Structure formats: structure tokens, C-alpha cells
Amino acid sequence: MSDDPTHVQEFFGPRAADWDARFPDDGPAYAAAVADLGLRPGDAVLDAGCGTGRALPALRAAVGPTGTVVGADLTPEMLAQAVRAGRDESAGLLLTDVARLPLGDGVLDAVFGAGLISHLADPAENLRELARAVRPGGRLALFHPIGRAALAARHGRRITDDDLRAEPHLRPLLAGSGWRMVDYVDEDDRYLVLAVRH
């Protein structure tokens, strides 16, 4: 399911204009996942692969006015939609690939990634890059507003044994990339993995 940046842009670019309209009921799931991330006022958080920025207002609310929120995406059309929706008022937006973040080492307290893991070109290396930018003890949330089975069914597929998002695959991948998984939830109405930076 991993993809190179060009394929990701080709997939998401034409879908950006109506992305939010396609999934209008996801707001509460995003807010709940942000709450589970355990952010504190003043924290610095990255929304990696932020798309249209649906998580950015909840992230801003969690870190407050003294915190830092950055939304990063490699699809210009998605970031343009975030601006049209006014979500750039909640965060600074970066047009960048999470494989090469223009951020210093250990500058973040947390990373939020909605739907991110299946679109990483090199999951181990990309998760390592996220870990580089997060302080030791910082947190990572990999999230999707529906679980793996529901998502596969939405696309007319079944879950396969090689699904990267399955716990037996993801736990060692995270461990080898600087993260320790602390929670794994895969239910019909949400998928959430929480990890802590070594």
C-alpha cells in the first residue's frame, strides 16, 4: 500500500476540492484521536500528511495559543483547500514530504498522522525521520476515522495478511524506527496507534 510521492500527489491532487465533502462526519473522530495523543498547552505538534487540515483546529485547541502547530503535506491542492477552509489560522502549513522534514532534531513534542502510514514511500525510513524531529518521550498517533476492515470494505477489498497497519507488522516497524507502541485500537469506527519516541 505504500506509495512514492508522485503517486500520492497524483491520487490526492484531483480529489482535494471535494475531499471534506466526501467525509463530512469525521470531525468527532479526529477530535477524539487528538485528545488521545495527550497534548499539553505549549506543546509543538506536527500533523504529518495533514491534507485539508481537518485535525489542525483540534491540535491548536489542545496546545493552546502558546503551542506550535505545523501541518505538512506534499500535495499543493490539499494545502490550498486547508487555506480555503481557514485552517491555516490554526497552524503553519508546509509543502513538504515527511521523508525530509525541514525541522530540527527533537523540536516536536508529538506527531499526528491521519491515514499516513499507507502512503509512506519507505515506512521504516519515514517513521525514523518523524522520530528524529521528536524529542525523546514525545508521542506519535497514527489514525484513521474507520478501522482496517471497514476501510478495506469501502474499497471493495478484504484485509490481507501483509497489511502494514496490522499490529504484528506495525509494532516491529515502529520499534526499528525509534518508536515504542503503547496502544493499538482497530475497531469498525476507528483505527488508532499510539507510540512513544525512544
Secondary structure, 3 states (H helix, E strand, C coil): CCCCHHHHHHHHHHHHHHHHHHCCCCHHHHHHHHHHHCCCCCCEEEEECCCCCCCHHHHHHHHCCCCEEEEEECCHHHHHHHHHCCHHHCCEEEECCHHHCCCCCCCEEEEEEECCHHHCCCHHHHHHHHHHCEEEEEEEEEEECCCHHHHHHHCCCCCCCCCCCCHHHHHHHHHCCCEEEEEEEEECCEEEEEEEEC
